[in-house]
Amino acid sequence: MTPPRISAALAQAPAGWESSLTGRFLEALLAAYHDETVRYAVLRNYERWPEHFGKDVDLVVAANDMALAERIIQRVADTFGLYVTVRRKRSSHVTYYLVAPIESQEAGIILDLRPDVVHHGLVYLPGPVVLGSRRRHADGYYIPSPAIESLAILLHTVIDTGEIRASYRARLAELGVSDPVELLAAATFAVGGRLAAELVRCLEAGEPERALPLRGRLVRACARRRPQTLVRWLGARAGAVADRVRGWVRPSGHIVILVGPDGSGKTTSAELLCQRFAETRIPVSAVYLGAQAPLLPTRRLSQQIRKRLSTAPKVKVVKDVTRRQRLRGLVHIMADKWLRYIVYVRPRLARGEVVVLDRYFYDLRTFPHPLIKRPWVEALVMRLIPEPALAFCLVADPALITARKNELTVAETERQIACYRGLSRWVRNFREMPADGDRTAVIDRMAELVLALYTSHRSPERV
């Protein structure tokens, strides 16, 4: 797709901007900001552009221009064919994660917009101070003055990170104290005259670590000078606790399940699907929920007892349609699955992850007992099981699947495929996937559906 019109200010940008998706997107975005008079400044790390854009792009945007800035992001992202996700933090930050299509193999772009420089809602450097000092970079975008950038980095390391990282130390040494008058005036406005003088002395001496013990005094000074931010900070902390509780009650993550008979490729597909998202910032992880990895102590004990009491050489049993099992064993297996779901799956869902489950509770549909086939039992069980956001059923010719592991007869494989296909009546996002075709194409299709699921729940329209 053709990017938006590049303004004259960025027309002479270095060729390096065109070498990456992030560079091309930022070139178009900042040109649009310039054309539509959005007041902004790139807060830090711009000195490594366009060779390295870092993990994210921090922008300070005038409060009155935030809505326009967000609309421009969405418009430019649509032009580049990017999926748009947004997270609105209680601290007034707005974080956009722009996800590239899976086939592009790009990591995506993170934009962090804020009207002020804050720590959990506590403003320690007001946005007007940053924007009032901004100047044009040689490549056409706006950045803070060296004095304000030094102050922003120093306050960030002291209040936010609590340590002086090597990259920040090098940048502070590079910036120096080119305008001590501007630096002192801005620091005085932010934290008061006495602390401002101490911060300036730390920078002049080239020893920013001397400012680390001042963290408590700096936070209290910011709260005293802007009491309304203290209320915002308390609200943000209380809201964070409420968000964690809400995350357990109504998790923001998504369950993606892979079902099918033994030999259909569930484990391999789960691993490959997670690998597709390894280079992105979308949290995708796999969990095995089959019966062979028990967590329930009684299940482990029963398996160990059977192994020790068995004196005959182990013979691989091929399961057939004529086999029957006791319900007691099914209850034991389901109890173990629920324990593993609570221990391994639920915490990941609360953190907003996409959890790919190799097997699921729906395996009970294939349990060889007449009671399981009764309609009222099926209806009751299906309503008790958490419905997945996506269900992939791997199917192929039963003879082909059987030949891969020789754990089932062809007839039993065919019966299990029919049982899993019956899930389409109960699961809304049920998809059949070929287990005998081009695996790369199948994983690509799965990844596209997972990506669409993740981004649709975090789009600007829904957040």
DOMAR-792663 format. One line per field, with one value per residue (C-alpha): x, y, z; residue number from 1; residue in one letter. Coordinates in nm, 4 decimals. Each point is the difference from the previous one (the first is absolute). Layout:
DOMAR-792663
x X; ...
y Y; ...
z Z; ...
num NUM; ...
residu a; ...
END
This chain:
DOMAR-792663
x 0.0000; 0.1118; 0.0736; -0.1696; 0.1498; 0.3350; 0.0298; 0.2902; 0.1419; 0.0654; 0.0512; 0.3786; -0.0037; 0.2907; -0.0353; 0.0080; -0.3592; -0.1146; 0.1844; -0.2530; -0.3724; 0.0507; 0.2022; -0.2528; -0.2902; 0.1639; 0.1011; -0.3625; -0.1424; 0.2289; -0.0549; -0.3763; 0.0475; 0.1973; -0.2574; -0.2925; 0.1844; -0.0015; 0.2234; 0.2268; 0.3588; 0.1907; 0.1043; 0.3153; 0.2053; -0.0445; 0.3781; 0.0252; -0.2570; -0.0357; 0.2514; -0.1665; -0.3445; 0.0122; -0.2838; -0.2491; -0.0420; -0.0779; -0.1937; -0.1148; -0.3119; -0.1896; -0.3132; -0.2249; 0.1572; -0.0201; -0.3256; 0.1295; 0.3336; -0.1805; -0.2206; 0.3080; 0.1666; -0.3031; -0.0183; 0.3685; -0.0088; -0.2936; 0.1972; 0.2862; -0.2347; 0.0830; -0.2237; -0.0601; -0.0177; -0.0176; 0.0381; -0.1118; 0.1834; -0.1310; 0.3139; -0.1239; 0.2340; -0.1477; 0.1974; -0.0565; 0.1358; -0.0134; 0.0257; 0.1223; -0.1579; 0.1529; 0.1568; 0.2040; 0.1983; 0.0283; -0.0032; -0.2505; 0.0142; -0.0720; -0.0937; -0.0292; -0.1900; -0.0397; -0.0917; 0.2443; 0.2987; -0.1413; 0.0702; -0.3160; -0.2081; 0.2392; 0.1124; 0.3697; 0.0564; -0.3020; -0.0570; -0.0010; 0.3587; 0.1106; -0.1975; 0.0955; 0.3663; -0.0377; 0.2092; 0.0205; 0.2384; 0.2027; -0.2334; -0.3068; -0.1648; -0.0193; 0.2122; 0.0498; 0.2854; 0.3192; -0.0641; -0.3561; 0.1053; 0.2730; -0.2498; -0.2572; 0.2553; 0.1325; -0.3472; -0.0999; 0.2998; -0.0465; -0.3803; -0.0969; 0.2878; 0.2001; 0.3302; 0.2297; 0.0166; 0.3091; -0.1912; -0.1464; 0.3378; 0.1558; -0.2804; 0.0243; 0.3753; -0.0611; -0.2592; 0.1971; -0.1328; -0.0128; -0.2465; 0.0158; -0.2456; -0.2732; 0.0754; -0.0235; -0.3205; -0.1733; 0.1148; -0.1158; -0.3435; -0.0184; 0.1371; 0.0917; 0.3172; 0.1963; -0.0393; 0.0507; 0.3405; 0.1018; -0.1076; 0.1965; 0.3114; -0.0308; -0.0148; 0.2822; 0.2227; -0.0849; -0.1186; -0.3742; 0.0053; 0.0308; -0.3647; -0.1324; -0.0315; -0.2193; -0.2886; -0.2224; 0.0507; -0.0650; -0.3278; -0.1187; 0.0992; -0.1978; -0.3029; 0.0198; 0.0364; -0.2856; -0.2430; -0.2443; 0.2606; 0.0180; -0.3707; 0.0597; 0.2901; -0.2129; -0.2782; 0.2433; 0.1373; -0.3476; -0.1119; 0.2970; -0.1095; -0.3562; 0.1297; 0.1879; -0.3122; -0.2073; 0.2621; -0.0667; -0.3776; -0.0204; 0.3387; 0.1009; 0.1953; -0.1242; -0.0168; 0.0937; -0.0365; 0.1302; -0.2025; 0.0131; 0.0908; 0.3501; 0.2299; -0.1812; 0.2920; -0.1371; 0.3262; 0.2055; -0.2626; -0.0118; 0.3785; 0.0100; -0.2879; 0.1845; 0.3162; -0.1887; -0.0629; 0.3440; 0.1270; -0.3100; -0.1071; -0.3184; 0.0299; -0.0780; 0.0897; -0.0832; -0.1250; -0.0447; -0.3297; 0.0059; -0.0253; 0.3703; 0.1320; -0.2051; 0.0256; -0.2514; 0.1957; -0.2438; 0.0370; 0.3780; -0.0202; -0.2344; 0.2306; 0.3043; -0.1838; -0.1067; 0.3573; 0.1431; -0.2657; 0.0260; 0.2420; -0.0801; 0.1979; -0.1721; -0.1956; -0.1377; -0.3789; -0.1835; -0.3324; -0.3051; -0.3665; -0.0894; 0.1929; -0.1812; 0.1264; -0.1379; -0.1458; 0.2214; 0.3024; -0.1677; -0.0844; 0.3623; 0.1290; -0.2439; 0.0903; 0.3659; -0.0788; -0.1855; 0.2941; 0.2429; -0.2386; -0.0088; 0.3760; 0.1410; -0.2672; -0.2024; 0.2974; 0.1087; -0.3504; -0.0074; 0.3197; -0.1672; 0.1891; -0.1163; 0.0239; 0.0207; -0.1221; 0.1154; -0.3147; -0.2888; -0.2917; -0.1819; 0.2039; -0.2671; -0.2288; 0.2137; -0.0143; -0.1365; -0.2962; -0.3734; -0.0813; 0.2146; -0.2160; -0.3229; -0.1207; -0.0676; 0.3501; 0.1562; -0.2028; 0.0891; 0.3705; 0.0301; -0.1517; 0.2406; 0.3148; 0.1488; -0.0650; 0.3179; 0.0360; 0.1247; -0.0174; 0.2088; -0.0921; 0.2758; -0.1516; 0.1232; -0.0484; -0.0369; 0.2400; 0.2700; -0.0390; -0.0014; 0.3242; 0.1912; -0.0107; -0.1873; -0.1731; -0.3538; -0.1721; -0.1307; -0.3562; 0.0814; 0.1738; -0.3063; -0.2268; 0.2093; 0.0039; -0.3805; -0.0122; 0.2219; -0.1943; -0.3092; 0.1527; -0.1145; -0.3465; 0.1355; 0.3126; -0.0572; 0.3464; 0.0534; 0.2372; 0.0985; 0.3624; 0.1622; 0.2502; 0.1395; 0.0596; 0.2674; 0.0804; 0.1491; -0.3184; -0.2121; 0.2052; -0.0130; -0.3789; -0.0179; 0.2323; -0.2151; -0.3101; 0.1797; 0.1345; -0.3455; -0.1452; 0.2630; -0.0138; -0.3798; -0.0372; 0.2531; -0.0998; -0.0621; -0.3710; -0.0279; 0.2444
y 0.0000; 0.3567; 0.1934; 0.3355; 0.3108; 0.0793; 0.3654; 0.2148; -0.0138; -0.3731; -0.0278; -0.0068; -0.2681; -0.2483; -0.3165; -0.2012; 0.0975; -0.2126; -0.3119; -0.1033; 0.0066; 0.2113; 0.2551; 0.0290; 0.0242; 0.2643; 0.2011; 0.0108; 0.0537; 0.2881; 0.1597; -0.0143; 0.1492; 0.2851; 0.0576; 0.0026; 0.2089; -0.2588; 0.1275; -0.2863; -0.0851; -0.3282; -0.0377; -0.2135; -0.2576; 0.1863; 0.0436; -0.3608; 0.0483; -0.1264; -0.2809; -0.1107; 0.1032; -0.1831; -0.1911; 0.2863; 0.3627; 0.2449; 0.3091; 0.2933; 0.1454; 0.3138; -0.0944; 0.1851; -0.1887; -0.3540; -0.0913; 0.1247; -0.1776; -0.3294; 0.0380; 0.0592; -0.3134; -0.2081; 0.1543; -0.0537; -0.3535; -0.0809; 0.1311; -0.2358; -0.2946; -0.0316; -0.1405; 0.2633; -0.0843; 0.2566; -0.0020; 0.2966; 0.0059; 0.1652; 0.2145; 0.1897; -0.1951; -0.1282; -0.2862; -0.1035; -0.3318; -0.0173; -0.3600; -0.0935; -0.2922; -0.3364; -0.0523; 0.3224; -0.1420; 0.3511; 0.0469; 0.2859; 0.3548; 0.1299; 0.3664; 0.1399; 0.3303; 0.2145; 0.3652; 0.0116; -0.2024; -0.2046; -0.2874; -0.1987; 0.3145; 0.2287; 0.2816; 0.0717; 0.1999; 0.1854; -0.0279; 0.3791; 0.0151; -0.2607; 0.1453; 0.3580; -0.0842; -0.2152; 0.0555; -0.1472; -0.2875; -0.0056; -0.2743; 0.2175; -0.1373; 0.1784; -0.0790; 0.1663; 0.2405; -0.1645; 0.1423; -0.1347; -0.3364; -0.0288; 0.0834; -0.2458; -0.2829; 0.0712; 0.0109; -0.3131; -0.1961; 0.1167; -0.0218; -0.2686; -0.2470; 0.0588; -0.0580; 0.1744; -0.2235; 0.0112; 0.1412; 0.2820; 0.0764; 0.0283; 0.2239; 0.2301; 0.0297; 0.0817; 0.2676; 0.1561; 0.3241; 0.2237; 0.2485; -0.0035; 0.2903; -0.1842; -0.3228; 0.1674; 0.1860; -0.3156; -0.2073; 0.2725; 0.0015; -0.3798; -0.0718; 0.3292; 0.2066; -0.2018; -0.3360; 0.1647; 0.1289; -0.3489; -0.1544; 0.2595; -0.0673; -0.3740; 0.0620; 0.2553; -0.2454; -0.2777; -0.2192; -0.0627; -0.2880; 0.2603; 0.0894; -0.3511; 0.0581; 0.3028; -0.2122; 0.0297; 0.3751; 0.0445; -0.1938; 0.1994; 0.3271; -0.0887; -0.0879; 0.3256; 0.2181; -0.1737; -0.1415; -0.1140; -0.2450; -0.1624; -0.0770; -0.1395; -0.2117; -0.1441; -0.0704; -0.1695; -0.2253; -0.0935; -0.0554; -0.2290; -0.2213; -0.0024; -0.0901; -0.3004; -0.1221; 0.0550; -0.1893; -0.3118; 0.0371; 0.0907; -0.0712; 0.2038; -0.2896; -0.2508; -0.3793; -0.1623; -0.3785; -0.2719; -0.3210; -0.3157; -0.3678; -0.1194; 0.0540; 0.3035; 0.2333; 0.2010; 0.0348; 0.0929; 0.2505; 0.1624; 0.0434; 0.1422; 0.2365; 0.1422; 0.0380; 0.2153; 0.2571; -0.0223; 0.3096; 0.2043; 0.1516; -0.2063; -0.2407; -0.3489; -0.3137; -0.3704; -0.2278; -0.3768; -0.1039; -0.3696; -0.2890; -0.0945; 0.2903; -0.0100; 0.2593; -0.1439; -0.1957; -0.2907; -0.0321; -0.0086; -0.2542; -0.2289; 0.0081; -0.0863; -0.2869; -0.1477; 0.0167; -0.1741; -0.2715; -0.0776; -0.2936; -0.0879; 0.1723; 0.3140; -0.0624; 0.2870; -0.0262; 0.1110; 0.1567; -0.1245; 0.0981; -0.3039; 0.1133; 0.1168; 0.2011; 0.0713; 0.3398; 0.0151; 0.0377; 0.2807; 0.1917; -0.0304; 0.1254; 0.2940; 0.1041; 0.0048; 0.2061; 0.2568; 0.0269; 0.0584; 0.2524; 0.1980; -0.0229; 0.0356; 0.1590; 0.2421; 0.2166; 0.0437; 0.1004; 0.2544; 0.1525; 0.0369; -0.2788; -0.2206; -0.3563; -0.2769; -0.3234; -0.3339; -0.2020; 0.1300; -0.1064; -0.0930; -0.3224; -0.1474; -0.0158; -0.2886; -0.1880; -0.3502; -0.0146; -0.0009; 0.2731; 0.2549; -0.0383; 0.1022; 0.3448; 0.1405; -0.0952; 0.1595; 0.3204; 0.0236; -0.0605; 0.2431; 0.2781; -0.0611; 0.0091; 0.3475; 0.0629; 0.0672; 0.3078; -0.2181; -0.3759; -0.1720; -0.3581; -0.1825; -0.2550; -0.2161; -0.3464; -0.2321; -0.2550; 0.2655; 0.1275; -0.3547; -0.0882; 0.2825; -0.1432; -0.3303; 0.0732; -0.0263; -0.2187; 0.1641; -0.0463; 0.1636; 0.2904; 0.0510; -0.0104; 0.2608; 0.2320; -0.0174; 0.0788; 0.3057; 0.1210; 0.0004; 0.2948; 0.2284; -0.0059; 0.1475; 0.2037; 0.3197; 0.0422; -0.3597; -0.0591; -0.3235; -0.0049; -0.2620; -0.2201; -0.1390; 0.3110; 0.2681; 0.0524; 0.3451; 0.1179; -0.1472; 0.1724; 0.3266; -0.0199; -0.0787; 0.2923; 0.2368; -0.1008; 0.0345; 0.3415; 0.1180; -0.1253; 0.1761; 0.3330; 0.0144; -0.0065; 0.2832; 0.2251; 0.3727; -0.0558; -0.2500; 0.1462
z 0.0000; -0.0627; 0.3221; 0.0609; -0.1573; 0.1572; 0.0914; -0.1132; 0.3515; -0.0345; -0.3733; 0.0441; 0.2731; -0.0121; -0.2033; 0.3237; 0.0704; -0.2931; 0.1156; 0.2669; 0.0608; 0.3131; -0.1940; -0.2815; 0.2430; 0.2208; -0.3036; -0.1147; 0.3505; 0.0959; -0.3395; 0.0608; 0.3474; -0.1547; -0.2741; 0.2453; 0.2637; 0.2776; 0.2808; 0.1000; 0.0917; -0.0177; 0.3622; -0.0274; -0.1951; -0.3291; -0.0308; -0.1248; -0.2743; -0.2714; 0.0576; 0.3249; 0.1248; 0.3332; 0.1625; -0.0166; -0.1011; 0.2826; -0.1048; 0.2117; -0.1638; 0.0980; 0.1935; -0.2457; -0.2925; 0.1427; -0.1751; -0.3368; 0.0519; 0.0627; -0.3072; -0.2136; 0.1407; -0.0935; -0.3466; -0.0798; 0.1431; -0.2257; -0.2966; 0.0829; 0.0554; 0.3714; 0.2719; 0.2692; 0.3701; 0.2780; 0.3758; 0.2068; 0.3304; 0.3132; 0.0113; -0.3139; -0.2315; -0.3237; -0.1527; -0.3603; -0.1204; -0.3779; -0.1138; -0.3448; -0.1895; 0.0892; -0.3419; 0.0298; 0.2979; 0.1497; 0.3773; -0.0128; 0.1357; 0.3506; 0.0411; 0.3525; 0.0105; 0.3100; 0.0702; 0.2957; 0.1147; 0.2871; 0.2380; 0.0775; -0.0445; 0.1927; -0.2315; 0.0465; -0.3193; -0.1430; -0.3728; -0.0596; 0.1316; -0.2552; -0.2902; 0.0844; -0.0575; -0.3112; -0.3103; -0.3480; -0.0559; -0.3210; -0.1306; 0.0538; 0.3152; 0.3363; 0.3062; 0.3410; 0.0584; 0.1351; 0.3476; 0.0186; -0.1433; 0.2656; 0.2734; -0.1375; -0.0166; 0.3499; 0.1564; -0.1916; 0.1270; 0.3594; 0.0325; -0.2534; -0.0329; 0.3197; -0.1800; -0.2467; -0.3051; -0.2167; -0.2978; 0.2103; 0.1572; -0.3452; -0.1245; 0.3032; -0.0549; -0.3659; 0.0787; 0.2854; 0.1499; -0.3040; 0.1516; 0.3828; 0.0251; -0.1929; 0.1865; 0.3413; -0.0916; -0.1250; 0.2986; 0.2389; -0.1635; 0.0283; 0.3496; 0.1692; 0.0308; 0.2580; -0.1731; -0.3390; 0.1086; 0.1150; -0.3308; -0.1971; 0.2089; -0.0679; -0.3744; 0.0020; 0.1877; -0.2453; 0.2885; -0.0507; 0.2515; 0.2768; -0.0686; 0.0761; 0.3793; -0.0746; -0.1308; 0.3069; 0.0262; -0.3725; 0.0142; 0.3024; -0.1673; -0.3139; 0.2123; 0.1972; -0.3082; -0.1861; 0.2594; -0.2681; -0.1293; 0.3437; -0.0254; -0.3492; 0.1300; 0.2820; -0.2483; -0.2376; 0.2744; 0.1235; -0.3580; -0.0642; 0.2900; -0.1325; -0.3463; 0.1389; 0.1786; -0.3134; -0.1992; 0.2061; -0.0095; -0.3697; -0.1608; -0.3020; -0.1507; -0.2550; -0.0092; -0.3314; -0.0052; -0.2291; -0.0032; -0.2053; 0.0331; 0.0876; -0.2975; -0.1411; 0.0848; 0.2927; 0.1947; -0.3063; -0.1142; 0.3457; 0.0018; -0.3535; 0.0737; 0.3016; -0.2073; -0.2514; 0.2715; 0.1618; -0.1843; 0.0816; 0.3301; 0.0100; 0.2961; -0.1323; 0.1965; -0.0229; 0.2785; -0.0242; 0.1568; -0.0843; 0.2449; -0.0206; 0.2124; 0.3233; 0.2750; 0.2462; 0.2676; -0.0039; -0.3780; 0.0303; 0.2800; -0.1932; -0.3038; 0.2136; 0.1715; -0.3333; -0.1297; 0.3062; 0.0158; -0.3688; -0.0434; -0.3596; -0.2772; -0.1215; -0.3180; -0.2015; 0.0047; -0.3120; 0.0954; -0.1872; -0.0130; 0.2113; 0.3076; 0.3147; 0.2965; 0.3454; 0.0853; 0.3088; -0.2251; -0.1955; 0.3197; 0.1126; -0.3355; -0.0098; 0.3561; -0.1013; -0.3110; 0.2103; 0.2396; -0.2869; -0.1532; 0.3264; 0.0601; -0.3530; -0.2194; 0.2104; 0.1123; -0.3623; -0.1023; 0.2836; -0.1426; -0.3395; -0.1770; -0.2840; 0.1338; -0.2597; 0.1586; -0.1345; 0.0854; 0.2086; 0.2174; -0.3206; -0.0112; 0.2262; -0.3050; -0.1246; 0.3336; -0.0686; 0.2366; -0.0869; 0.2546; -0.1852; -0.3117; 0.1721; -0.1179; 0.3471; 0.1190; -0.3070; 0.0454; 0.3703; -0.0540; -0.2920; 0.2089; 0.2879; -0.2142; -0.0766; -0.3681; -0.1992; -0.2156; -0.2871; -0.0525; -0.2669; -0.0832; -0.1893; -0.2376; -0.2858; -0.1442; 0.3056; -0.1498; -0.0401; 0.3581; 0.1374; -0.1791; 0.1703; 0.3533; -0.0227; 0.3308; -0.1414; -0.2523; -0.3148; 0.1247; 0.3366; -0.1743; -0.2180; 0.3069; 0.1833; -0.3020; -0.0070; 0.3740; -0.0408; -0.3022; 0.2203; 0.1881; -0.2820; 0.1615; 0.3236; -0.0802; -0.1951; -0.1525; -0.1076; -0.2921; -0.1704; -0.1129; -0.2247; 0.1808; -0.3251; -0.2117; -0.0186; 0.3677; -0.0597; -0.1693; 0.2800; 0.2717; -0.1958; -0.0096; 0.3719; 0.0772; -0.2061; 0.1958; 0.3353; -0.1015; -0.1077; 0.3299; 0.2124; -0.1818; -0.0312; 0.3794; 0.0389; -0.2870; 0.0632; -0.0616; 0.2865; 0.2541
num 1; 2; 3; 4; 5; 6; 7; 8; 9; 10; 11; 12; 13; 14; 15; 16; 17; 18; 19; 20; 21; 22; 23; 24; 25; 26; 27; 28; 29; 30; 31; 32; 33; 34; 35; 36; 37; 38; 39; 40; 41; 42; 43; 44; 45; 46; 47; 48; 49; 50; 51; 52; 53; 54; 55; 56; 57; 58; 59; 60; 61; 62; 63; 64; 65; 66; 67; 68; 69; 70; 71; 72; 73; 74; 75; 76; 77; 78; 79; 80; 81; 82; 83; 84; 85; 86; 87; 88; 89; 90; 91; 92; 93; 94; 95; 96; 97; 98; 99; 100; 101; 102; 103; 104; 105; 106; 107; 108; 109; 110; 111; 112; 113; 114; 115; 116; 117; 118; 119; 120; 121; 122; 123; 124; 125; 126; 127; 128; 129; 130; 131; 132; 133; 134; 135; 136; 137; 138; 139; 140; 141; 142; 143; 144; 145; 146; 147; 148; 149; 150; 151; 152; 153; 154; 155; 156; 157; 158; 159; 160; 161; 162; 163; 164; 165; 166; 167; 168; 169; 170; 171; 172; 173; 174; 175; 176; 177; 178; 179; 180; 181; 182; 183; 184; 185; 186; 187; 188; 189; 190; 191; 192; 193; 194; 195; 196; 197; 198; 199; 200; 201; 202; 203; 204; 205; 206; 207; 208; 209; 210; 211; 212; 213; 214; 215; 216; 217; 218; 219; 220; 221; 222; 223; 224; 225; 226; 227; 228; 229; 230; 231; 232; 233; 234; 235; 236; 237; 238; 239; 240; 241; 242; 243; 244; 245; 246; 247; 248; 249; 250; 251; 252; 253; 254; 255; 256; 257; 258; 259; 260; 261; 262; 263; 264; 265; 266; 267; 268; 269; 270; 271; 272; 273; 274; 275; 276; 277; 278; 279; 280; 281; 282; 283; 284; 285; 286; 287; 288; 289; 290; 291; 292; 293; 294; 295; 296; 297; 298; 299; 300; 301; 302; 303; 304; 305; 306; 307; 308; 309; 310; 311; 312; 313; 314; 315; 316; 317; 318; 319; 320; 321; 322; 323; 324; 325; 326; 327; 328; 329; 330; 331; 332; 333; 334; 335; 336; 337; 338; 339; 340; 341; 342; 343; 344; 345; 346; 347; 348; 349; 350; 351; 352; 353; 354; 355; 356; 357; 358; 359; 360; 361; 362; 363; 364; 365; 366; 367; 368; 369; 370; 371; 372; 373; 374; 375; 376; 377; 378; 379; 380; 381; 382; 383; 384; 385; 386; 387; 388; 389; 390; 391; 392; 393; 394; 395; 396; 397; 398; 399; 400; 401; 402; 403; 404; 405; 406; 407; 408; 409; 410; 411; 412; 413; 414; 415; 416; 417; 418; 419; 420; 421; 422; 423; 424; 425; 426; 427; 428; 429; 430; 431; 432; 433; 434; 435; 436; 437; 438; 439; 440; 441; 442; 443; 444; 445; 446; 447; 448; 449; 450; 451; 452; 453; 454; 455; 456; 457; 458; 459; 460; 461; 462; 463
residu m; t; p; p; r; i; s; a; a; l; a; q; a; p; a; g; w; e; s; s; l; t; g; r; f; l; e; a; l; l; a; a; y; h; d; e; t; v; r; y; a; v; l; r; n; y; e; r; w; p; e; h; f; g; k; d; v; d; l; v; v; a; a; n; d; m; a; l; a; e; r; i; i; q; r; v; a; d; t; f; g; l; y; v; t; v; r; r; k; r; s; s; h; v; t; y; y; l; v; a; p; i; e; s; q; e; a; g; i; i; l; d; l; r; p; d; v; v; h; h; g; l; v; y; l; p; g; p; v; v; l; g; s; r; r; r; h; a; d; g; y; y; i; p; s; p; a; i; e; s; l; a; i; l; l; h; t; v; i; d; t; g; e; i; r; a; s; y; r; a; r; l; a; e; l; g; v; s; d; p; v; e; l; l; a; a; a; t; f; a; v; g; g; r; l; a; a; e; l; v; r; c; l; e; a; g; e; p; e; r; a; l; p; l; r; g; r; l; v; r; a; c; a; r; r; r; p; q; t; l; v; r; w; l; g; a; r; a; g; a; v; a; d; r; v; r; g; w; v; r; p; s; g; h; i; v; i; l; v; g; p; d; g; s; g; k; t; t; s; a; e; l; l; c; q; r; f; a; e; t; r; i; p; v; s; a; v; y; l; g; a; q; a; p; l; l; p; t; r; r; l; s; q; q; i; r; k; r; l; s; t; a; p; k; v; k; v; v; k; d; v; t; r; r; q; r; l; r; g; l; v; h; i; m; a; d; k; w; l; r; y; i; v; y; v; r; p; r; l; a; r; g; e; v; v; v; l; d; r; y; f; y; d; l; r; t; f; p; h; p; l; i; k; r; p; w; v; e; a; l; v; m; r; l; i; p; e; p; a; l; a; f; c; l; v; a; d; p; a; l; i; t; a; r; k; n; e; l; t; v; a; e; t; e; r; q; i; a; c; y; r; g; l; s; r; w; v; r; n; f; r; e; m; p; a; d; g; d; r; t; a; v; i; d; r; m; a; e; l; v; l; a; l; y; t; s; h; r; s; p; e; r; v
END
